[in-house]
Every structure is written in C-alpha cells, then in structure tokens.
Amino acid sequence: MIAGWVAAVLAFGKVWSCSWGTLPWLPGKEDLFGLRMDGLSSLMLLAITTTGFLVIMYSGRYMSTYNKEHPSDQGQGRYYFFMLLFVAAMVGLVLSPNFFQLFMFWELTTFCSWGLISFYGDELALQAGYKALLITHATGLFLAAAIIILYVKTGSFAFSAVDQLAPAAKDVTVIFLIIAAAGKAAQFPFFTWLPTAMAAPTPASAYLHAAAMVKAGIYLVARLLISMHGFPPRVAFLLGGIAVATMYTALLFYFVQDDLKKLLAFSTIANLGYMMLGLSLGALGSTMAMRGGLLHLINHSFTKSLLFLALGAVSCATGTRKLSDLSGLSRKMPVTSLAFVIGALAISGVPPFNMFWSKFFIIGGAIRMHSGWGWTLAVLALAESVAGFAWFLHVVHKVFFGKPAAAVAEAHDPPLTMMIPILALMVLSLISTVFALPIIGRLLGV
C-alpha cells in the first residue's frame, strides 16, 4: 500500500521509465521489458495496492470458522497464493512500458481470477471459474492479434506505435484492443461471466471484481487514449454505444436479484459502463468527460470494495446474503449497516461522496460537447443513475431497517481485523476525489 502512495507522489506530473532485455528471435533493437510510471500508472497503483492491502487484512478472519456462510479455514495457502500473485500481476500490468509486457501480465490476471473464482471447489464455483477463464481468455486473444498486427506493421510494441499504422490497420487494431478490454471489463455482450464469478470468496470479489481485474480493461482503453494522437472517431462512437448498452442491460438485472452479491456485480458492470462512457467522450474531445472516466475508475474501486466487504460482514454474521432473508440489520450491526449505506449513497452518485464528482464530470462533459450525441448520452447516464439510486434505497430499507428477521437474531458487527478495512474504505469513499483529481489533471494537462 505504501508503494502505491509513494508512486503517486513520484509520478505527479512526471514520467519515470526504464527498460531492458530483447529476445534473439524477434528482430529489432527495442527493449521488451521494463517499467513505466506516469499519472495513469500511479492512479491505478493507488487503487491496486491500497485495496489489496485492506482486502488481505480483512481476509484473515473472513477465511476462517468465524464465517457462518463458509465456516472453514481450509485452503488458506492456496487462497493467499492467488491473491498475492494477482496483486503482483496487476502491479506488473500497470507498470508495463509496452504491449508485449502488458500482455503477459494480462494473461496472468486471467489465471489468478480463475483460481480465486473456483476456490470453493463446488460445481457452481468450478463452472463460474471456467466461464470467466473462457470469456476473458478468448477476448484476450484479440489483444494478442492486435499486438501482432502492430509489430508486423511497425516493428514496435510501444503504446504510441498505434499512431504509425495506416488508417485501415489502425481501425482494426484499435477495435481488437477494445474487444479485449470489453471482455476484461465485463462490457456488453461479454458481461455474463461477472455475475457468476460471485462464487468466489467475497474479499476476492471485492478485489478482482471491484478494484483490479475488471479495471485492467478500463486501463487498457485509457492507456491507448493517452498514447494516441488520433483516436478513430467511429470507434469512439462504437465505444460509447457499448457503454450505454452495458449500463442499461446491467440496470435491468438489478430488479430481479435476490442475491445481494449478484446485485453488486451488476452494479459493477453498470459503473464500468460509466467509465467506458467517459473515455469514449474523451476520445471525441471532451477532456472533462475523460477526467470523469478516470476519476470514476479509482472512486469506484474504493466504494464498491466497501460494499462488498460490508456485505461479507453480513454474510459472515448471518450465513446468508439473500435479500428475502434479511431485515432489521441496523439494530444488530450498526457500523456495518452504516458502511453499506455510505457505499450505497456513494455508488449512486449522492453528494458529497466521491462518485458524485466522477459522474458529474462524465455527464457534464457530455453536455459540454454541444451535440446531439452528447446530450443523448448525458440524459441516458443521468436516468440510469436515478433508477439505480431508487433501487439501492429499496435494498437499504429492506435489509437494514424494519423488524429483525430470524436470520439476523445473533448477528453482530465483525471483529477489528475486518472492521478496520471497512472503516478505511468508508473514509476513502468520501475523500478519494481530493487526491485523485490532481493526478488526473496533471496527466491530462488541465
């Protein structure tokens, strides 16, 4: 965690890089390995390392017999192996200086997610792990194809080499990269692996599916945007259309979920659509929306992790996460209830919480484009946000207020090692904009 904050300070307004190593069977003198740290990398490192540290602290008690939903301490070595390897893979991915190294860490995150999703070993978990592996790896092949095209046409794996491609080859390469990013970030039509991936332990879900793995897809698009001087407008419109389709498809699934963890999964999908929407508008020239998309990336990491960990505390104490089985939790688990309410308000874009500001920049950036496309996207995004807020209010009222249900009779707030990460994420859900926005401003030169 400390490394992430140090990186943010060192990369504030600067680019730090080093490279080494070639492969004898690849012609050319370009170094293939190294490190590159700039504003985008440091933004991701803040989310990756901070959330990773808090999730691993939380896991110590969650992955034990204390947990009524999964009362076992078996397989902890395997769990921590995959978790720590995943953190390392994400760090390697965001510090990669070119597409060649990024691809290796990209595939490593796919492997780690499979290990964590299928952790419990029952049929449901194994099927979910295989589905996630299949979809994310299959779309990852488009990343490999894009890298091959780039190298064959330019002799380089550099992010900026995409600008050297002829227009037709550039369009194909960028579209392939968008497909790879859409698969990783659970965008339409590849989103189906994420809800079933909730078979993973809840702390793993908080990290993989809120703060890290799905954000790798957003990172790829953001890295492409800041490395290129001429993003194809047609592809930017396509990206915006995919984002809106993703948001509304996820929203429709809100209303039929009895499993609260799956509700959070569909909320994640919708908010990943928000990030893609901001980036697509940035590709069309809206710096304000681009700023909002990047801000949404880090704000969502903290807020959604808070919701997952609060829900994990509920399932630990009650043995269930079903909406139909829970009510009156605020009387039994006041701190956990407060944490979930704060997370619900933040994820819905209620001021003064962090995600209000990122949604404000995205919607404001769309309006400031002064075009029919911009106004359409702004209205659709605002409507989705209002509908999501209304449903989260319903969920909060049902789960945390009213007469306590039988399942919560013996519930209580979690122990200190689980409570500290929840409290820290509550604070971050309020203040993350304060330290993230200056980094983004320096990155975009605004």
Secondary structure, 3 states (H helix, E strand, C coil): CHHHHHHHHHCCCCCEEEEECCCCCCCCCCCCEEEEECHHHHHHHHHHHHHHHHHHHHHHHHCCCCCCCCCCCCCHHHHHHHHHHHHHHHHHHHCCCEHHHHHHHHHHHHHHHHHHHCCCCCHHHHHHHHHHHHHHHHHHHHHHHHHHHHHHHHCCCEHHHHHHCCHHHHHHHHHHHHHHHHHHCCCCCCCCHHHHHHHCCHHHHHHHHHHCHHHHHHHHHHHHHHHCCCCCHHHHHHHHHHHHHHHHHHHHHHCCCCEHHHHHHHHHHHHHHHHHHHHHHHHCCCHHHHHHHHHHHHHHHHHHHHHHHHHHHHHHHHCCCEHHHCCCHHHHCHHHHHHHHHHHHHHCCCCCCHHHHHHHHHHHHHHCCCCHHHHHHHHHHHHHHHHHHHHHHHHHHHHHCCCCCHHHCCCCCCCHHHHHHHHHHHHHHHHHHHHHHHHHHHHHCC
